Amino acid sequence: MSELQSPIRGTAAGVPFLAFPPLTPRQDVPVVVAWHLMDAPRSEAAMAAAVPLHGLDAWRVYLGLPDTGERLPAGGWDELMRRGYTDAVMLMHGPIISRGAEEFPAALADLETQLDMRASAVGLMGGSLGAAVALLVLAETARAAGVAVEAAVLISPVTQLKPTVEALGRVYDVEYPWSAESLAVASRSDYVARADEIAATGAAVRLVVGADDDKDGILLPAERLSAALADRAGDVRRSDLLVIDGMAHALAEQPGLEPAPQTTSAAAVDRHAVEWLTRHLPGAQAG
């Protein structure tokens, strides 16, 4: 795919990124900032290959999540998984979501300088835990930084951390021991409960989930968030939910660290993402 042949690699305010310029070179241009999954694709390069936003005339920037990729903790992936088994919320999910959102304003400002662009409009995209980062940016960080987010695409999204953690516990045959502290972290990432805050931004939000994903951990929370946003916005055209038959949680083949051929499900996700962003991100066009 020609659009993926010449990416710009770098670090923005300490965050690794992979960026693709707009099809029509110009300075004032919309930008889409994306975060990858913890499942495959689990790096910025692998996410760009899975969901390249093919044909979207905008800057497309893929950020690495904290504690992943080149920022894995000492001990690598095994250490990250050890943290997950020790305390999935306090040592893994919570810190990654929180730090990922906190990094956004400085990273965007640095990207504008490095790439010599002015973000005329901002869109967000995220997969799984990366979608939880995008939602926290939307609910808190962007508004506090004075960044107006116009549109978001959330793929296989973690929209309510508590049921997601409990679903993962059933997969790994462990029961997470909730505490007051971890419940507070989960509450911060309960975007159904925070639907008013998200709707108040005016951003158009599309959720894309797989029909074969976990029902209690992903599908039902996504349905609840989509319904809550449509109810608050009073306009179903500003928020919707698409369910893709045959798609599970991952968007790429395992292990998902390196770019890989796009799967059929990921290609469908890409088309739906481009259609939504073209419709709702001012200045973005489909080439």
MIFIKE-415715 format. One record per residue (C-alpha): x, y, z; residue in one letter. Coordinates in nm, 2 decimals. Each point is the difference from the previous one (the first is absolute). Layout:
# MIFIKE-415715
       xx       yy       zz   pami
        X        Y        Z      A
...
END
This chain:
# MIFIKE-415715
       xx       yy       zz   pami
     0.00     0.00     0.00      M
     0.17     0.32    -0.12      S
    -0.12     0.21     0.29      E
     0.19    -0.22     0.24      L
     0.34     0.01    -0.18      Q
     0.14     0.33     0.14      S
    -0.11     0.04     0.36      P
     0.15     0.26     0.23      I
     0.14    -0.16     0.31      R
     0.09     0.19     0.31      G
    -0.07     0.09     0.36      T
    -0.23     0.28     0.10      A
     0.03     0.12     0.36      A
     0.14    -0.34     0.08      G
    -0.27    -0.19    -0.18      V
     0.10    -0.22    -0.29      P
    -0.20     0.07    -0.31      F
    -0.05    -0.10    -0.36      L
    -0.15     0.27    -0.22      A
    -0.13     0.01    -0.36      F
    -0.05     0.33    -0.18      P
    -0.32     0.11    -0.17      P
    -0.06    -0.09    -0.36      L
    -0.02     0.37    -0.09      T
     0.31     0.18     0.15      P
    -0.11     0.30     0.21      R
     0.08     0.15     0.33      Q
    -0.35     0.05     0.15      D
    -0.13    -0.35     0.00      V
    -0.21    -0.23     0.22      P
     0.18    -0.26     0.20      V
    -0.11    -0.34     0.13      V
     0.19    -0.13     0.31      V
    -0.02    -0.37     0.05      A
     0.09    -0.25     0.28      W
     0.05    -0.37    -0.05      H
    -0.14    -0.30     0.19      L
     0.17    -0.21     0.27      M
    -0.11    -0.29    -0.21      D
     0.11    -0.03    -0.36      A
     0.08     0.25    -0.15      P
     0.20     0.10     0.31      R
     0.24     0.27    -0.14      S
    -0.04     0.32    -0.19      E
     0.15    -0.15    -0.32      A
    -0.22    -0.31     0.02      A
    -0.31     0.22     0.06      M
     0.09     0.22    -0.30      A
     0.01    -0.32    -0.22      A
    -0.33    -0.13     0.14      A
    -0.20     0.32    -0.01      V
     0.19     0.24    -0.23      P
    -0.30     0.23    -0.07      L
     0.06    -0.07    -0.36      H
    -0.08     0.29    -0.22      G
    -0.07     0.25     0.28      L
     0.14     0.34    -0.09      D
     0.13     0.10     0.34      A
     0.30    -0.05     0.22      W
    -0.02    -0.34     0.16      R
     0.22    -0.04     0.31      V
     0.03    -0.33     0.19      Y
     0.13     0.03     0.36      L
     0.15    -0.27     0.21      G
    -0.18    -0.08     0.32      L
     0.20     0.04     0.33      P
     0.18    -0.32     0.11      D
    -0.01    -0.15    -0.34      T
     0.23    -0.03    -0.31      G
     0.32     0.19     0.06      E
    -0.13     0.12     0.33      R
    -0.05    -0.35     0.15      L
     0.12    -0.02     0.36      P
     0.32    -0.17     0.10      A
    -0.08    -0.37    -0.05      G
    -0.20     0.06    -0.31      G
    -0.34    -0.14    -0.08      W
     0.04    -0.27     0.27      D
     0.04     0.28     0.26      E
    -0.31     0.18    -0.13      L
    -0.20    -0.33     0.02      M
     0.13    -0.06     0.36      R
    -0.14     0.34     0.09      R
    -0.33    -0.10    -0.15      G
    -0.02    -0.32     0.19      Y
     0.11     0.18     0.33      T
    -0.26     0.29    -0.03      D
    -0.14     0.05    -0.35      A
    -0.17     0.33     0.08      V
     0.25     0.18     0.22      M
     0.32    -0.12    -0.17      L
    -0.10    -0.04    -0.36      M
    -0.33     0.12    -0.14      H
    -0.04     0.31     0.22      G
     0.35     0.14    -0.05      P
     0.00    -0.06    -0.37      I
    -0.34     0.17    -0.05      I
     0.09     0.29     0.23      S
     0.35     0.07    -0.14      R
    -0.11    -0.05    -0.36      G
    -0.26     0.28     0.04      A
     0.24     0.22     0.20      E
     0.26    -0.02    -0.28      E
    -0.24     0.12    -0.27      F
     0.01     0.38     0.02      P
     0.38     0.02     0.01      A
     0.04    -0.26    -0.27      A
    -0.25     0.18    -0.23      L
     0.18     0.33     0.05      A
     0.34    -0.15    -0.07      D
    -0.14    -0.18    -0.31      L
    -0.13     0.33    -0.14      E
     0.36     0.14     0.04      T
     0.18    -0.30    -0.14      Q
    -0.24    -0.06    -0.29      L
    -0.04     0.37    -0.08      D
    -0.38    -0.02     0.02      M
    -0.28     0.18     0.16      R
    -0.28    -0.24     0.10      A
    -0.31     0.16    -0.15      S
    -0.21    -0.27     0.16      A
     0.08    -0.30     0.23      V
    -0.14    -0.35    -0.02      G
     0.08    -0.29     0.23      L
     0.01    -0.38    -0.07      M
     0.08    -0.28     0.24      G
    -0.02    -0.37     0.03      G
    -0.09    -0.19     0.32      S
     0.21     0.16     0.29      L
     0.11     0.26    -0.26      G
    -0.37     0.09    -0.04      A
    -0.02     0.05     0.38      A
     0.29     0.25    -0.04      V
    -0.19     0.18    -0.28      A
    -0.31     0.02     0.22      L
     0.19     0.14     0.29      L
     0.16     0.26    -0.23      V
    -0.35     0.09    -0.12      L
    -0.16     0.01     0.35      A
     0.28     0.18     0.18      E
     0.34     0.08    -0.16      T
    -0.08     0.16    -0.33      A
    -0.25     0.25     0.14      R
     0.23     0.09     0.29      A
     0.28     0.07    -0.26      A
    -0.23     0.20    -0.22      G
     0.00    -0.26    -0.28      V
    -0.34    -0.04    -0.17      A
    -0.05    -0.36    -0.12      V
    -0.25    -0.02    -0.28      E
    -0.03    -0.38    -0.06      A
     0.11    -0.33     0.15      A
     0.00    -0.36    -0.12      V
     0.02    -0.26     0.28      L
     0.08    -0.36    -0.11      I
    -0.05    -0.31     0.23      S
    -0.02     0.27     0.27      P
     0.05    -0.03     0.37      V
    -0.29     0.23     0.09      T
    -0.05    -0.12     0.36      Q
     0.32    -0.13     0.17      L
    -0.17    -0.20     0.27      K
    -0.19    -0.25    -0.22      P
     0.30    -0.03    -0.23      T
     0.23    -0.09     0.29      V
    -0.26    -0.25     0.13      E
    -0.03    -0.15    -0.35      A
     0.37    -0.04    -0.02      L
     0.00    -0.17     0.34      G
    -0.24    -0.26    -0.13      R
     0.23    -0.06    -0.30      V
     0.31    -0.05     0.23      Y
    -0.20    -0.17     0.28      D
     0.08     0.27     0.26      V
    -0.23     0.23     0.20      E
     0.12     0.35     0.03      Y
    -0.01     0.12     0.36      P
    -0.17     0.34    -0.03      W
     0.10     0.27     0.26      S
    -0.11     0.36     0.06      A
     0.31     0.12    -0.19      E
    -0.05    -0.23    -0.31      S
    -0.37     0.07    -0.01      L
     0.08     0.37    -0.02      A
     0.23    -0.07    -0.29      V
    -0.27    -0.20    -0.17      A
    -0.25     0.28     0.06      S
     0.22     0.25    -0.18      R
     0.00    -0.24    -0.30      S
    -0.38    -0.06     0.01      D
    -0.09     0.20    -0.30      Y
    -0.36    -0.11     0.01      V
    -0.03     0.18     0.33      A
     0.19     0.29    -0.15      R
    -0.21     0.02    -0.31      A
    -0.11     0.36     0.09      D
     0.36     0.12    -0.01      E
     0.07    -0.17    -0.33      I
    -0.32     0.12    -0.16      A
     0.07     0.36     0.12      A
     0.31     0.01    -0.22      T
    -0.21    -0.02    -0.31      G
     0.23    -0.26    -0.15      A
    -0.16    -0.26    -0.24      A
     0.08    -0.34     0.14      V
    -0.02    -0.33    -0.19      R
     0.06    -0.33     0.18      L
     0.10    -0.31    -0.21      V
    -0.01    -0.34     0.17      V
     0.03    -0.36    -0.11      G
    -0.30    -0.23     0.02      A
     0.24    -0.27     0.14      D
     0.15     0.23     0.27      D
    -0.07    -0.06     0.37      D
    -0.37     0.08     0.07      K
     0.02     0.12     0.36      D
     0.35     0.17    -0.02      G
    -0.03     0.18    -0.34      I
    -0.32    -0.04    -0.19      L
    -0.26     0.09     0.27      L
     0.20     0.30     0.14      P
     0.04     0.13    -0.36      A
    -0.37    -0.03    -0.05      E
    -0.07     0.19     0.32      R
     0.24     0.28    -0.09      L
    -0.14     0.04    -0.35      S
    -0.35     0.02     0.14      A
     0.10     0.24     0.27      A
     0.17     0.23    -0.25      L
    -0.29    -0.01    -0.25      A
    -0.24     0.09     0.29      D
     0.21     0.29     0.12      R
     0.07     0.14    -0.35      A
    -0.36    -0.04    -0.11      G
     0.14    -0.08    -0.35      D
     0.08    -0.36    -0.09      V
     0.21     0.12    -0.29      R
     0.26     0.13     0.24      R
     0.06    -0.34     0.17      S
    -0.04    -0.35    -0.13      D
     0.10    -0.36     0.06      L
     0.11    -0.24    -0.27      L
     0.03    -0.37     0.06      V
     0.22    -0.20    -0.25      I
    -0.09    -0.36    -0.05      D
     0.29    -0.24     0.04      G
     0.22     0.24     0.19      M
     0.14    -0.07     0.34      A
     0.20     0.23     0.22      H
     0.33     0.01    -0.18      A
     0.04     0.18    -0.33      L
     0.32    -0.18    -0.12      A
     0.16    -0.34     0.01      E
     0.21    -0.08     0.31      Q
     0.24     0.11     0.13      P
    -0.09     0.33    -0.14      G
     0.32     0.19     0.07      L
     0.11     0.06    -0.36      E
    -0.20     0.12    -0.30      P
    -0.19    -0.29    -0.16      A
    -0.24    -0.05    -0.29      P
    -0.33     0.16     0.07      Q
    -0.27    -0.25     0.10      T
    -0.35     0.00    -0.15      T
    -0.15     0.13     0.33      S
     0.26     0.28     0.03      A
    -0.07     0.11    -0.36      A
    -0.37     0.03     0.09      A
     0.10     0.20     0.31      V
     0.22     0.23    -0.21      D
    -0.28     0.07    -0.25      R
    -0.25     0.08     0.28      H
     0.26     0.23     0.18      A
     0.08     0.19    -0.32      V
    -0.37     0.05    -0.08      E
    -0.07     0.14     0.35      W
     0.31     0.23     0.01      L
    -0.07     0.13    -0.35      T
    -0.35     0.08     0.10      R
     0.07     0.16     0.34      H
     0.36     0.13     0.00      L
     0.00     0.34    -0.16      P
     0.25     0.02    -0.29      G
     0.05    -0.37    -0.03      A
    -0.08    -0.15    -0.34      Q
     0.02    -0.35    -0.14      A
     0.25    -0.03    -0.28      G
END
